[in-house]
Amino acid sequence: MKAVKGKFFSRGVRLRGEKSLSSACEIKPLPPVSEVAIPLSRHIGKPAVPVAEVGQTVKRGELIARADGYVSVNVHASVAGTVTAVESRADGRGDSAPCIVIRRAETDETAYMPPLSDPTAEQIVERVREAGIVGMGGAGFPTHVKLRPATKVDTLLINGAECEPYLTCDHRLMLERRDEIVRGARYLQKALGAERTVIGIEANKPDAIALFEETDLSVVALKKQYPMGSEKHLIYCCTGRKVPLGKLPADAGVDVQNVGTALAVCEAIEQGKPLVERVVTVSGRGVAAPANLLCPVGAPLSALAEACGGATEEAVKLVAGGPMTGAALTGETSVVTKTSSGFLFLTARETNADPPTPCINCGKCAGVCPMKLMPMQTEFYTSVGDYEKANVYGGVLSCIECGACSYICPARRPLAQAIRKAKAELRRKK
């Protein structure tokens, strides 16, 4: 179906894509690792409860931790082997996370669920829940919850924007796994009872746009604009609908799912395969050979770096995710999670380590904020511990954490960090 041009939104920022470093790199499997440490939390909702015990032999795809409530997800073994520990491990972000550690066996036995043939909407939702699928675009919200919105939706929107610089994992999936993505989208559409499916792809991926024009999905070619991948802005640019402040996409009749999520749903339905692996971009000028790697959940970052020739001497900063919304890491102790889209090894040319200076009240952060908020007010009131006023005057709870304010700030103020801290404190008080 011929692509139509999407709308564009005001504000936001224009970024150098830096995607040429890895956009031509076909997906290749990560060489086998000796051990994985599978996190039980790295998703929105409660951590899963371990059901596997130390010393137990498990197969790939076997349930090792059960969802703790509705907004939680099952966790499965990403390799066959022996459970050696159930413990908290440093996540490289200055925190720790509960993990199940598995020493990989020589064989790769699987314990997948039986495939489903022509499943009903209820069977699709239940299989998605059983498979532990979450949104793979970054937030990690349990997909089975999104498939049961409180209000009726008529449009399924597949997010193929991938607007973050450097990241190309979704682009490669669209080029190499198109048919599975389309079938997964059809399963999602059936589960929702939606009338149509739309896929939005940024214009800097003309090969992916052309490929999906050959399908029966409605294709929208989006302007290269950051943060185009944000749900609310993607919905407006693809459908013309606006999601009111404080409301969810379903309130505008739309459900948004990432291309990686659609692929995972297809595999869960047709192969019975739980979410035990994902494609991760390793990029930046601080790594010898950027790549897109298919990695088991829990694989150590050190193994990904080794598969890409290792970090170069010029690497000065390590980031999990994209440069705008990602988190700086203290070292290569991090592991691949269900929401890991990339790891970046950045050089001094690619990052700015200058210390912050006093705010000059230029208003640039407010000028680029796609949600039309006042980030400088959030940072001021957060710095003095008045989080309620940070929300009243800065609108922090409406922030989508895109990082545009930090990017544009000439004083290098820690705006994004202040926003995250204020949100965390407000949620803790509730």
C-alpha positions as CSV (number, residue, x, y, z in Angstrom):
1,M,0.0,0.0,0.0
2,K,1.5,3.3,-1.1
3,A,2.8,5.3,1.9
4,V,1.2,8.6,2.8
5,K,3.1,11.6,4.3
6,G,2.6,12.0,8.0
7,K,1.9,15.2,9.9
8,F,4.7,16.9,11.8
9,F,4.5,18.4,15.3
10,S,5.9,21.7,16.5
11,R,9.0,21.9,18.7
12,G,11.4,19.0,19.2
13,V,15.0,19.0,17.9
14,R,16.8,18.0,14.8
15,L,19.6,15.5,15.4
16,R,22.4,14.0,13.5
17,G,21.3,10.4,13.0
18,E,24.7,8.7,13.1
19,K,22.8,5.6,11.9
20,S,25.2,4.9,9.0
21,L,27.6,3.3,11.5
22,S,25.4,0.2,11.8
23,S,22.4,0.6,9.4
24,A,24.0,-1.7,6.8
25,C,25.0,-4.3,9.4
26,E,22.8,-7.4,9.0
27,I,21.6,-9.0,12.2
28,K,23.9,-11.7,13.4
29,P,23.7,-14.0,16.5
30,L,25.9,-13.2,19.4
31,P,28.5,-16.0,19.9
32,P,27.5,-18.4,22.7
33,V,28.1,-17.0,26.2
34,S,29.1,-19.1,29.2
35,E,26.7,-17.4,31.6
36,V,23.6,-15.2,31.6
37,A,22.2,-13.1,34.4
38,I,18.5,-12.7,33.7
39,P,16.9,-9.7,35.4
40,L,13.5,-10.2,37.1
41,S,12.5,-6.5,37.0
42,R,13.6,-4.4,34.0
43,H,10.1,-3.7,32.9
44,I,7.2,-1.6,34.2
45,G,5.3,-3.3,37.0
46,K,6.3,-5.6,39.8
47,P,9.3,-7.9,39.5
48,A,8.7,-11.5,38.8
49,V,8.9,-14.1,41.6
50,P,11.6,-16.8,41.1
51,V,10.3,-20.4,40.6
52,A,13.6,-21.9,39.6
53,E,16.1,-23.0,42.3
54,V,19.8,-23.0,42.5
55,G,21.1,-26.3,41.1
56,Q,18.1,-26.8,38.8
57,T,18.7,-27.8,35.2
58,V,16.5,-25.7,32.8
59,K,15.8,-25.7,29.1
60,R,15.7,-22.6,26.9
61,G,12.3,-21.1,27.1
62,E,11.4,-22.7,30.4
63,L,9.6,-20.6,33.0
64,I,12.1,-19.5,35.7
65,A,10.1,-16.6,37.3
66,R,6.4,-16.1,37.5
67,A,4.6,-12.7,37.1
68,D,3.6,-11.2,40.4
69,G,0.2,-9.8,39.6
70,Y,-1.5,-8.4,36.5
71,V,1.1,-5.6,35.8
72,S,4.1,-7.9,35.8
73,V,5.6,-10.4,33.3
74,N,6.8,-14.0,33.2
75,V,10.6,-14.6,32.8
76,H,12.0,-17.6,30.9
77,A,15.5,-19.1,30.6
78,S,17.2,-17.6,27.6
79,V,19.7,-20.5,27.4
80,A,19.7,-24.1,28.5
81,G,21.9,-24.8,31.5
82,T,22.1,-24.9,35.3
83,V,20.8,-22.2,37.7
84,T,23.9,-21.2,39.7
85,A,22.5,-18.2,41.7
86,V,19.4,-16.2,42.5
87,E,20.8,-12.9,43.6
88,S,21.0,-9.1,43.1
89,R,23.7,-7.9,40.7
90,A,25.0,-4.4,39.8
91,D,23.3,-3.1,36.7
92,G,26.0,-0.6,35.7
93,R,23.6,2.3,36.4
94,G,24.6,2.7,40.1
95,D,21.9,0.3,41.2
96,S,21.3,-3.4,41.5
97,A,18.6,-5.7,40.2
98,P,17.5,-9.2,41.2
99,C,18.7,-11.8,38.7
100,I,18.6,-15.5,38.0
101,V,22.1,-16.7,36.9
102,I,22.3,-19.6,34.5
103,R,25.5,-21.4,33.5
104,R,25.1,-22.4,29.8
105,A,25.1,-26.1,28.9
106,E,26.8,-27.5,25.8
107,T,23.4,-28.5,24.3
108,D,20.6,-26.0,23.6
109,E,17.4,-27.9,24.6
110,T,14.2,-25.9,24.3
111,A,10.9,-26.0,26.2
112,Y,8.7,-23.8,24.1
113,M,4.9,-23.7,24.3
114,P,2.8,-25.5,21.6
115,P,2.1,-23.3,18.6
116,L,-1.4,-21.9,18.1
117,S,-3.3,-22.3,14.8
118,D,-5.9,-19.6,14.0
119,P,-6.1,-18.4,17.7
120,T,-9.0,-16.4,19.1
121,A,-8.5,-12.9,20.5
122,E,-8.5,-14.3,24.0
123,Q,-6.0,-17.0,23.1
124,I,-3.6,-14.4,21.7
125,V,-3.7,-12.2,24.8
126,E,-3.2,-15.3,27.0
127,R,-0.2,-16.4,24.9
128,V,1.3,-13.0,25.0
129,R,1.0,-13.1,28.8
130,E,2.5,-16.5,29.1
131,A,5.4,-15.6,26.8
132,G,6.4,-12.6,29.0
133,I,6.3,-10.1,26.2
134,V,6.8,-6.4,27.0
135,G,7.0,-3.3,24.9
136,M,10.4,-3.5,23.2
137,G,10.7,0.2,22.3
138,G,12.1,1.1,25.7
139,A,9.5,1.5,28.4
140,G,8.8,-2.2,28.8
141,F,5.1,-2.1,29.7
142,P,3.5,-5.6,29.8
143,T,2.0,-6.2,26.3
144,H,-0.9,-8.3,27.6
145,V,-2.1,-5.3,29.7
146,K,-2.0,-3.0,26.6
147,L,-4.1,-5.5,24.7
148,R,-6.9,-5.1,27.2
149,P,-7.5,-1.3,27.2
150,A,-10.2,0.2,29.3
151,T,-11.7,1.9,26.2
152,K,-12.3,0.6,22.7
153,V,-9.6,1.2,20.1
154,D,-10.1,1.1,16.4
155,T,-6.5,1.6,15.2
156,L,-3.3,-0.4,15.9
157,L,-0.2,1.7,15.3
158,I,3.1,-0.1,14.8
159,N,6.0,2.1,15.8
160,G,8.9,1.9,13.2
161,A,10.1,5.4,13.7
162,E,13.3,4.6,15.6
163,C,14.1,8.3,16.0
164,E,17.0,7.9,18.5
165,P,20.4,8.5,16.9
166,Y,22.8,5.5,16.4
167,L,20.1,2.8,17.0
168,T,19.3,0.7,14.0
169,C,17.9,-2.6,15.5
170,D,14.3,-1.8,14.5
171,H,15.4,-0.8,11.0
172,R,17.2,-4.1,10.5
173,L,14.2,-6.0,11.8
174,M,11.9,-4.3,9.3
175,L,14.3,-5.2,6.5
176,E,15.0,-8.8,7.5
177,R,11.8,-9.9,9.3
178,R,9.1,-8.0,7.5
179,D,6.7,-10.9,7.0
180,E,6.8,-11.9,10.7
181,I,6.3,-8.3,11.8
182,V,3.2,-8.1,9.5
183,R,1.8,-11.4,10.9
184,G,2.5,-10.3,14.4
185,A,0.6,-7.0,13.8
186,R,-2.4,-9.0,12.5
187,Y,-2.4,-11.1,15.7
188,L,-2.3,-7.8,17.7
189,Q,-5.0,-6.3,15.7
190,K,-7.2,-9.3,16.2
191,A,-6.6,-9.3,19.9
192,L,-7.6,-5.7,20.1
193,G,-10.6,-6.0,17.7
194,A,-9.1,-3.0,15.9
195,E,-10.4,-2.0,12.5
196,R,-7.1,-1.1,10.9
197,T,-3.3,-1.3,11.3
198,V,-0.9,1.5,10.5
199,I,2.9,1.5,10.6
200,G,4.8,4.7,10.9
201,I,8.4,4.8,9.6
202,E,10.7,7.8,9.5
203,A,11.7,9.1,6.1
204,N,15.4,8.3,6.7
205,K,14.5,4.6,6.2
206,P,13.3,4.6,2.5
207,D,14.2,1.0,2.0
208,A,11.9,-0.1,4.9
209,I,9.1,2.2,3.7
210,A,9.4,0.6,0.2
211,L,9.3,-2.9,1.7
212,F,6.2,-2.3,3.8
213,E,4.4,-0.6,0.8
214,E,4.3,-4.1,-0.6
215,T,2.1,-5.3,2.3
216,D,-1.5,-4.6,3.1
217,L,-0.6,-2.4,6.1
218,S,-1.3,1.4,5.9
219,V,2.2,3.0,5.7
220,V,2.9,6.5,6.9
221,A,6.2,8.1,6.0
222,L,7.2,10.4,8.8
223,K,9.4,13.4,8.8
224,K,12.8,12.9,10.5
225,Q,12.1,14.7,13.7
226,Y,12.9,14.0,17.3
227,P,11.1,12.7,19.4
228,M,8.9,11.2,16.6
229,G,8.9,7.8,18.4
230,S,7.0,9.2,21.4
231,E,3.6,7.6,21.5
232,K,1.6,10.8,21.6
233,H,3.5,12.5,18.8
234,L,3.5,9.3,16.7
235,I,-0.3,9.0,17.1
236,Y,-0.8,12.6,16.0
237,C,1.6,12.4,13.0
238,C,0.1,9.1,11.8
239,T,-3.6,9.6,12.6
240,G,-4.1,13.3,13.3
241,R,-5.6,12.5,16.7
242,K,-4.4,14.1,19.9
243,V,-4.0,12.3,23.2
244,P,-5.1,14.7,26.0
245,L,-2.8,15.4,28.9
246,G,-3.1,12.7,31.6
247,K,-4.8,10.3,29.2
248,L,-3.6,7.1,27.4
249,P,-3.4,6.4,23.7
250,A,-6.4,4.2,24.1
251,D,-8.4,7.3,25.0
252,A,-7.7,8.4,21.4
253,G,-8.7,5.0,20.0
254,V,-5.2,3.9,19.3
255,D,-2.9,1.2,20.6
256,V,0.8,1.6,19.9
257,Q,3.2,-1.4,19.6
258,N,6.9,-1.5,18.6
259,V,8.0,-3.5,15.5
260,G,10.1,-5.8,17.8
261,T,7.0,-6.5,19.9
262,A,5.0,-7.5,16.8
263,L,7.8,-9.9,15.9
264,A,7.9,-11.4,19.4
265,V,4.1,-11.9,19.3
266,C,4.4,-13.7,16.0
267,E,7.1,-16.0,17.3
268,A,5.0,-16.7,20.5
269,I,1.9,-17.6,18.5
270,E,3.5,-19.6,15.7
271,Q,6.5,-21.2,17.4
272,G,5.5,-21.1,21.1
273,K,8.6,-19.1,21.8
274,P,8.7,-16.9,24.9
275,L,10.6,-13.6,24.8
276,V,14.1,-14.9,25.5
277,E,16.2,-12.9,23.0
278,R,16.2,-9.6,21.1
279,V,18.2,-7.6,18.6
280,V,20.6,-5.0,20.1
281,T,22.6,-2.3,18.3
282,V,26.2,-1.9,19.4
283,S,27.5,1.4,18.0
284,G,29.5,4.6,18.4
285,R,32.9,5.5,17.3
286,G,34.4,4.0,20.4
287,V,33.8,0.4,19.4
288,A,35.9,-1.3,16.7
289,A,33.1,-2.8,14.6
290,P,29.5,-1.6,15.2
291,A,26.9,-4.4,14.7
292,N,23.3,-5.5,15.2
293,L,23.4,-8.6,17.4
294,L,20.7,-11.1,18.3
295,C,21.3,-11.7,22.0
296,P,19.8,-13.9,24.7
297,V,18.3,-11.9,27.6
298,G,20.9,-11.7,30.3
299,A,24.0,-11.8,28.1
300,P,26.8,-9.6,29.5
301,L,27.7,-6.4,27.8
302,S,31.3,-7.5,27.8
303,A,30.4,-10.4,25.4
304,L,28.7,-7.9,23.1
305,A,31.7,-5.6,23.1
306,E,34.0,-8.6,22.4
307,A,31.8,-9.6,19.4
308,C,32.3,-6.1,18.0
309,G,36.1,-6.1,18.4
310,G,36.1,-4.4,21.7
311,A,36.2,-0.8,22.8
312,T,38.8,1.5,21.3
313,E,41.1,3.8,23.3
314,E,39.0,6.8,22.2
315,A,35.9,5.5,24.1
316,V,35.1,7.8,27.0
317,K,31.5,7.1,27.7
318,L,29.3,4.0,27.7
319,V,25.5,4.4,27.3
320,A,22.6,1.9,27.6
321,G,20.0,2.8,25.0
322,G,20.2,5.9,22.8
323,P,22.1,9.1,23.5
324,M,18.9,11.0,24.2
325,T,17.0,8.7,26.6
326,G,19.6,6.2,27.5
327,A,21.5,5.9,30.8
328,A,25.3,6.3,31.3
329,L,27.0,3.2,32.6
330,T,29.8,2.7,35.0
331,G,31.3,-0.2,33.1
332,E,30.6,-3.4,31.2
333,T,28.8,-5.1,34.0
334,S,25.3,-4.5,32.4
335,V,23.4,-7.3,30.7
336,V,20.9,-7.4,27.9
337,T,17.3,-7.0,29.1
338,K,14.0,-7.3,27.2
339,T,14.0,-3.6,26.7
340,S,17.7,-3.2,25.6
341,S,17.7,-1.5,22.2
342,G,21.4,-0.7,22.2
343,F,24.7,0.0,23.8
344,L,26.8,2.9,22.7
345,F,30.6,3.4,23.0
346,L,31.1,7.1,22.6
347,T,34.2,9.2,22.0
348,A,35.0,12.7,23.3
349,R,33.8,14.0,19.9
350,E,30.4,12.4,20.4
351,T,29.6,13.5,23.9
352,N,29.9,16.6,26.1
353,A,31.5,16.2,29.5
354,D,31.6,20.0,30.3
355,P,30.4,20.7,33.8
356,P,27.1,22.6,34.2
357,T,27.1,26.4,34.7
358,P,24.3,28.6,36.1
359,C,21.0,28.8,34.2
360,I,21.0,31.9,32.0
361,N,17.2,31.9,31.6
362,C,17.4,31.7,27.9
363,G,14.2,29.6,27.6
364,K,15.6,27.3,25.0
365,C,14.6,24.2,26.9
366,A,10.9,25.4,27.0
367,G,11.2,26.3,23.3
368,V,12.0,22.8,22.1
369,C,9.9,20.8,24.6
370,P,7.5,18.8,22.5
371,M,5.0,18.7,25.5
372,K,5.2,22.5,25.9
373,L,6.5,22.3,29.5
374,M,8.9,24.4,31.5
375,P,11.9,22.2,32.3
376,M,13.9,25.0,33.9
377,Q,11.2,25.3,36.6
378,T,11.3,21.6,37.2
379,E,15.1,21.7,37.7
380,F,14.9,24.7,40.0
381,Y,12.3,23.3,42.3
382,T,13.8,19.9,42.3
383,S,17.2,21.3,43.3
384,V,15.5,22.7,46.5
385,G,13.5,19.6,47.1
386,D,10.0,21.1,46.4
387,Y,8.7,18.4,44.1
388,E,5.1,19.5,44.2
389,K,6.0,22.9,42.8
390,A,8.2,21.1,40.2
391,N,5.0,19.6,38.9
392,V,2.8,22.7,39.3
393,Y,5.2,25.1,37.5
394,G,7.2,22.6,35.4
395,G,4.5,20.0,34.6
396,V,7.0,17.2,35.3
397,L,4.4,14.4,35.4
398,S,3.4,15.2,31.8
399,C,7.1,14.9,30.7
400,I,7.9,12.1,28.2
401,E,11.6,12.2,29.2
402,C,12.8,12.7,25.6
403,G,15.9,14.6,26.7
404,A,15.5,17.5,24.2
405,C,15.8,20.0,27.0
406,S,19.2,18.7,28.1
407,Y,20.4,18.5,24.5
408,I,19.6,22.2,23.7
409,C,20.7,23.7,27.1
410,P,23.8,26.0,26.6
411,A,24.5,25.9,30.3
412,R,24.6,22.0,30.4
413,R,22.0,22.0,33.3
414,P,21.0,18.4,34.4
415,L,17.4,18.9,33.3
416,A,16.6,15.3,32.4
417,Q,18.1,14.0,35.6
418,A,16.1,16.5,37.6
419,I,12.9,15.5,35.8
420,R,13.5,11.8,36.6
421,K,14.3,12.6,40.2
422,A,11.1,14.7,40.6
423,K,9.0,12.0,39.1
424,A,10.4,9.3,41.3
425,E,9.9,11.4,44.4
426,L,6.3,12.3,43.5
427,R,5.5,8.6,42.8
428,R,7.1,7.6,46.1
429,K,5.0,10.0,48.0
430,K,1.8,8.5,46.4
